[in-house]
Amino acid sequence: MTRRLTIAAALVLSLGLSASVSAQERMCASTYVALDPANVDKDRAELSAVIVEQDRLITISNESIAAENRQHSLQIYRGTPSSGYRFERDVELFTAAEGRCGGADFEGLASSSGHVYAITSHARLDAKKAKKRWSIQKLADELGDEPGGVCSSRYQLHRFKLTADGTLVRVQQTSLRNFIENHPQLHDAARLPNKSGGVDIEGLAATADALYVGFRGPVSKTNLVPVLKLPLELDDGSQRNAVLQSVMLDGRGIRGMAAGPDGIYILAGPTGGEAVTFSIYLWDGADQTANPARGPAKVCNLGLHDGSKPEGIAFVDQKDGTTRLMLVFDGPPPLKAVLVNVPPAR
């Protein structure tokens, strides 16, 4: 059999991928990318976003990984997709103050014109009954440091630069909280936990002139998914000029986004634990609210994932019409990444 079939079989076994999709759908052709060291602790293996820049690969976990689990850092790797990548260093992005929620839940990375962007989920916690043995800090981490399951650390959008040696130079920081909570289409969802139909940001893409913020939820009854379009400059005017758009993903939510030369690639999947396949779409960035039927093109299907789940997507390169995309996975160790080859459109 061919090497492609061998790789597909390996993906089914180790990533929990099921090939049970309709016969007319093209399965994504994937090959493994080595991330060394592969065997890391659980929190580091929960990769949520990725950027590929020449010989540098940048990832982030949705979990805090250092400083007594209150520090969120970028992980810098060096290498190539063919040879694999070796870990180089952590770069601190955010550390929660004492008394504040520790888990900022970073979910998206993007880059444009020498700047890097990082966003948190802007999601509410599902407030559970407190246990008597919990400390004040544990209460804040699990129930939120504000009433109603609000974790203040989860409302962040950063713009910064990374020098050649990996030094982070901060440029701007803002929050989309006020915009979301006061928008008529998001107001109600903003007050719900992310696993109960609430707001949950997981995608971020940057073009030459705009920033696109993609939502895993809420998904409307007509299967439209919100995407917030912002200027690249994160000043006070950026949110005044923000436009809420929609994209049709066949009932899926956005799990990751990446800008390419021919549009925005969307990694889409289940909004919760439902048995929905993960797929990759190519979107032109146009609002589909008024015409959802035309939908973006479905590039390929990744199947079902009941183990490690694809959470981050990055554009790698394009040659002779074939596009290469990098996917990273959220799940138990070891670290997992694959390269997806997208053939030219038929």
C-alpha positions as CSV (number, residue, x, y, z in Angstrom):
1,M,0.0,0.0,0.0
2,T,1.0,3.6,-0.3
3,R,2.7,5.7,2.3
4,R,-0.3,7.9,2.5
5,L,-2.5,5.0,3.5
6,T,0.0,4.0,6.2
7,I,0.0,7.5,7.6
8,A,-3.8,7.6,7.6
9,A,-4.0,4.3,9.5
10,A,-1.5,5.7,12.1
11,L,-3.6,8.8,12.6
12,V,-6.7,6.6,13.2
13,L,-4.9,4.6,15.9
14,S,-3.1,7.4,17.8
15,L,-5.3,10.4,17.4
16,G,-8.7,8.8,17.8
17,L,-9.6,9.7,14.2
18,S,-12.5,7.9,12.5
19,A,-12.6,7.7,8.7
20,S,-16.4,7.2,8.8
21,V,-17.3,10.3,6.6
22,S,-19.4,10.4,3.5
23,A,-17.7,8.9,0.4
24,Q,-17.8,12.2,-1.6
25,E,-15.9,14.1,1.1
26,R,-12.1,14.3,0.6
27,M,-10.1,13.1,3.6
28,C,-7.2,15.4,4.6
29,A,-3.9,13.9,3.6
30,S,-1.7,14.2,6.7
31,T,1.9,13.5,7.8
32,Y,3.4,13.7,11.2
33,V,5.6,16.6,12.3
34,A,8.0,15.8,15.1
35,L,8.0,18.2,18.1
36,D,11.0,17.5,20.4
37,P,10.9,16.9,23.3
38,A,7.6,15.0,22.6
39,N,7.1,13.7,26.1
40,V,6.1,16.8,28.2
41,D,3.7,17.3,31.1
42,K,-0.1,17.3,30.5
43,D,-0.5,21.1,30.4
44,R,2.2,21.6,27.8
45,A,0.6,19.0,25.6
46,E,-2.7,20.9,25.4
47,L,-1.7,22.9,22.4
48,S,-4.4,25.4,21.3
49,A,-2.7,27.5,18.6
50,V,0.3,27.6,16.3
51,I,2.2,30.0,13.9
52,V,4.9,28.9,11.4
53,E,7.5,31.5,10.5
54,Q,10.4,30.3,8.3
55,D,12.4,28.1,10.7
56,R,10.5,29.2,13.8
57,L,7.4,27.5,15.1
58,I,5.4,29.2,17.9
59,T,2.8,27.4,19.9
60,I,0.8,28.2,23.1
61,S,-1.2,26.0,25.4
62,N,-4.6,26.8,26.8
63,E,-3.3,25.9,30.2
64,S,-0.9,27.8,32.4
65,I,2.4,26.0,32.6
66,A,4.8,27.6,35.1
67,A,5.1,29.9,38.2
68,E,2.8,27.6,40.2
69,N,0.4,27.3,37.3
70,R,-0.3,31.0,37.0
71,Q,2.0,31.8,34.0
72,H,1.1,31.5,30.3
73,S,4.0,31.3,27.9
74,L,4.6,31.0,24.2
75,Q,6.7,27.9,23.3
76,I,9.4,28.6,20.6
77,Y,10.7,25.8,18.4
78,R,13.3,25.7,15.6
79,G,13.3,23.5,12.6
80,T,11.3,22.6,9.5
81,P,8.2,20.6,8.8
82,S,10.3,17.9,7.1
83,S,13.0,17.6,9.7
84,G,10.8,18.4,12.7
85,Y,11.2,21.0,15.4
86,R,13.2,21.2,18.6
87,F,12.1,23.2,21.6
88,E,14.1,26.3,22.2
89,R,12.5,28.4,25.0
90,D,9.4,29.6,26.8
91,V,8.5,33.3,26.4
92,E,6.2,34.6,29.1
93,L,3.1,36.3,27.8
94,F,0.9,36.7,30.9
95,T,1.0,35.9,34.6
96,A,-2.1,36.2,36.7
97,A,-1.9,38.2,39.9
98,E,-2.7,36.6,43.2
99,G,-6.4,36.6,43.9
100,R,-7.2,36.6,40.2
101,C,-8.1,33.5,38.1
102,G,-4.9,31.7,37.0
103,G,-6.3,30.1,33.8
104,A,-6.4,32.8,31.1
105,D,-7.3,30.1,28.4
106,F,-5.3,31.4,25.5
107,E,-6.8,29.9,22.3
108,G,-5.6,31.8,19.3
109,L,-2.3,33.1,17.7
110,A,-1.9,35.1,14.4
111,S,0.8,37.2,12.8
112,S,0.8,40.1,10.3
113,S,3.4,42.7,9.3
114,G,5.9,41.8,11.9
115,H,3.4,41.7,14.8
116,V,2.0,38.7,16.7
117,Y,-1.5,38.5,18.2
118,A,-2.8,36.3,21.0
119,I,-6.3,36.0,22.3
120,T,-8.0,34.3,25.2
121,S,-11.4,32.6,25.0
122,H,-13.5,35.4,26.6
123,A,-15.6,32.6,28.0
124,R,-17.4,32.3,31.4
125,L,-16.6,29.4,33.7
126,D,-19.3,26.9,34.6
127,A,-19.6,27.8,38.2
128,K,-19.8,24.7,40.4
129,K,-20.5,24.2,44.0
130,A,-17.5,25.1,46.1
131,K,-15.8,22.5,48.2
132,K,-15.1,23.3,51.8
133,R,-11.5,22.4,51.5
134,W,-10.9,24.9,48.7
135,S,-8.7,27.9,49.4
136,I,-9.6,31.4,48.4
137,Q,-7.3,31.1,45.3
138,K,-8.8,27.8,44.4
139,L,-12.3,29.3,44.5
140,A,-11.1,32.1,42.2
141,D,-9.6,29.6,39.8
142,E,-12.5,27.3,39.6
143,L,-15.5,29.6,40.0
144,G,-14.2,33.0,38.8
145,D,-12.8,36.0,40.6
146,E,-16.0,38.0,39.7
147,P,-19.7,36.9,40.3
148,G,-21.4,34.7,37.7
149,G,-18.4,32.5,36.7
150,V,-16.4,35.5,35.3
151,C,-12.6,34.9,35.3
152,S,-11.1,38.3,34.6
153,S,-7.9,36.7,33.1
154,R,-9.9,35.3,30.2
155,Y,-10.6,38.7,28.6
156,Q,-7.4,39.5,26.7
157,L,-6.2,40.4,23.2
158,H,-2.4,41.1,22.9
159,R,-0.4,42.6,20.1
160,F,3.4,42.3,20.4
161,K,6.6,41.6,18.5
162,L,9.1,38.7,18.9
163,T,12.7,39.5,18.2
164,A,15.0,37.0,16.4
165,D,16.2,35.8,19.8
166,G,12.7,35.3,21.1
167,T,12.4,38.4,23.3
168,L,8.8,39.6,23.5
169,V,8.2,43.3,23.0
170,R,4.8,44.4,24.1
171,V,2.9,46.8,21.8
172,Q,-0.8,46.8,22.8
173,Q,-3.3,45.0,24.9
174,T,-7.0,45.2,25.0
175,S,-10.2,43.2,25.8
176,L,-13.3,42.4,23.7
177,R,-15.4,41.9,26.8
178,N,-17.4,45.2,26.6
179,F,-18.0,44.8,22.9
180,I,-19.2,41.2,23.3
181,E,-21.4,41.9,26.4
182,N,-23.1,44.9,24.8
183,H,-23.6,43.5,21.3
184,P,-27.2,42.5,20.6
185,Q,-26.2,39.3,18.9
186,L,-23.8,38.2,21.6
187,H,-25.3,39.8,24.7
188,D,-27.2,36.7,25.9
189,A,-24.5,34.2,25.1
190,A,-21.9,36.3,26.9
191,R,-23.7,35.5,30.2
192,L,-23.6,31.7,29.7
193,P,-20.8,29.2,30.4
194,N,-18.9,28.3,27.2
195,K,-20.1,24.7,27.4
196,S,-23.8,25.8,27.7
197,G,-24.2,27.9,24.5
198,G,-22.0,30.7,25.8
199,V,-19.3,32.8,24.1
200,D,-16.1,30.8,23.4
201,I,-13.4,32.3,21.2
202,E,-10.9,29.8,19.7
203,G,-9.9,31.2,16.3
204,L,-7.6,34.1,15.3
205,A,-6.4,35.1,11.8
206,A,-4.6,38.2,10.6
207,T,-4.5,39.4,7.0
208,A,-2.6,42.4,5.7
209,D,-5.3,44.8,6.8
210,A,-7.6,43.1,9.4
211,L,-7.8,40.8,12.3
212,Y,-10.5,38.0,12.4
213,V,-11.7,36.6,15.7
214,G,-13.5,33.3,15.3
215,F,-16.0,31.8,17.8
216,R,-16.5,28.2,18.7
217,G,-19.8,29.3,20.1
218,P,-22.5,30.4,20.1
219,V,-23.7,28.8,16.8
220,S,-27.1,30.1,15.8
221,K,-30.1,28.0,15.1
222,T,-29.4,28.5,11.4
223,N,-25.8,27.2,11.9
224,L,-24.1,30.6,11.5
225,V,-20.9,31.2,13.5
226,P,-19.8,34.6,14.6
227,V,-16.6,36.1,13.3
228,L,-15.5,39.5,14.6
229,K,-13.5,41.7,12.1
230,L,-11.2,44.2,13.7
231,P,-8.5,46.7,12.6
232,L,-4.9,45.5,13.2
233,E,-4.3,48.5,15.5
234,L,-5.8,47.6,18.9
235,D,-6.5,51.2,20.0
236,D,-9.8,52.6,21.3
237,G,-11.1,53.0,17.7
238,S,-10.5,49.3,16.8
239,Q,-13.7,48.2,18.6
240,R,-15.7,51.1,17.4
241,N,-14.8,50.0,13.9
242,A,-15.4,46.3,14.6
243,V,-17.9,44.4,12.4
244,L,-19.6,41.2,13.5
245,Q,-19.9,38.8,10.6
246,S,-21.1,35.2,10.2
247,V,-19.8,32.1,8.4
248,M,-21.6,28.9,7.7
249,L,-19.8,25.7,8.8
250,D,-22.5,23.1,8.7
251,G,-23.3,23.2,12.4
252,R,-19.6,23.2,13.5
253,G,-17.9,25.9,15.5
254,I,-14.5,27.5,14.8
255,R,-11.6,25.7,16.5
256,G,-8.8,27.5,14.7
257,M,-8.1,30.0,11.9
258,A,-5.1,30.9,9.6
259,A,-4.8,33.4,6.8
260,G,-3.4,32.2,3.5
261,P,-2.8,33.9,0.2
262,D,-6.2,32.6,-1.1
263,G,-8.3,33.3,1.9
264,I,-8.8,32.3,5.5
265,Y,-8.5,28.6,6.4
266,I,-10.9,27.6,9.2
267,L,-10.4,24.5,11.4
268,A,-14.0,23.7,12.4
269,G,-15.4,21.0,14.7
270,P,-17.9,20.3,17.4
271,T,-19.0,23.0,19.8
272,G,-19.1,20.6,22.6
273,G,-18.8,16.8,23.0
274,E,-21.2,15.9,20.1
275,A,-20.0,13.4,17.5
276,V,-19.2,15.8,14.7
277,T,-16.3,15.5,12.4
278,F,-13.5,18.1,12.3
279,S,-13.1,19.7,8.9
280,I,-11.0,22.4,7.1
281,Y,-12.8,25.2,5.2
282,L,-11.5,28.0,3.0
283,W,-13.4,31.2,3.5
284,D,-13.1,34.5,1.5
285,G,-13.8,36.6,4.6
286,A,-17.2,37.8,3.3
287,D,-20.1,38.0,5.6
288,Q,-22.6,35.2,5.1
289,T,-25.4,36.4,7.4
290,A,-27.7,37.4,4.5
291,N,-26.7,34.4,2.3
292,P,-25.6,31.4,4.4
293,A,-26.4,28.9,1.7
294,R,-23.3,29.8,-0.4
295,G,-21.0,28.8,2.5
296,P,-17.2,28.5,2.3
297,A,-15.5,25.7,0.4
298,K,-14.9,22.6,2.5
299,V,-11.3,21.7,1.8
300,C,-11.1,18.3,3.5
301,N,-12.4,16.2,6.4
302,L,-10.3,15.2,9.4
303,G,-12.9,12.7,10.7
304,L,-14.0,12.2,14.3
305,H,-11.6,12.7,17.2
306,D,-12.4,11.2,20.6
307,G,-8.8,11.5,21.9
308,S,-6.4,14.3,21.0
309,K,-8.3,17.0,19.1
310,P,-7.0,19.4,16.5
311,E,-7.1,22.9,18.0
312,G,-4.5,25.0,16.1
313,I,-4.0,25.7,12.4
314,A,-1.2,27.6,10.6
315,F,-0.4,28.4,7.0
316,V,3.0,27.0,6.1
317,D,3.5,27.6,2.3
318,Q,2.0,27.2,-1.1
319,K,3.7,25.8,-4.2
320,D,2.2,24.9,-7.6
321,G,-1.3,25.4,-6.2
322,T,-0.7,22.9,-3.3
323,T,-1.1,24.5,0.2
324,R,0.5,23.1,3.3
325,L,-1.1,23.7,6.7
326,M,0.2,22.8,10.2
327,L,-2.2,21.4,12.8
328,V,-1.5,21.0,16.5
329,F,-3.5,19.0,18.9
330,D,-4.9,19.4,22.4
331,G,-4.7,16.1,24.4
332,P,-2.5,14.0,26.6
333,P,1.3,13.7,26.0
334,P,3.2,13.4,23.7
335,L,3.0,16.6,21.7
336,K,1.2,16.1,18.4
337,A,1.4,18.0,15.1
338,V,0.6,17.1,11.5
339,L,1.1,18.7,8.1
340,V,-1.9,18.7,5.9
341,N,-1.5,19.0,2.1
342,V,-4.3,20.7,0.3
343,P,-4.3,20.1,-3.5
344,P,-5.3,22.7,-6.0
345,A,-9.0,23.3,-6.3
346,R,-10.7,21.1,-8.9
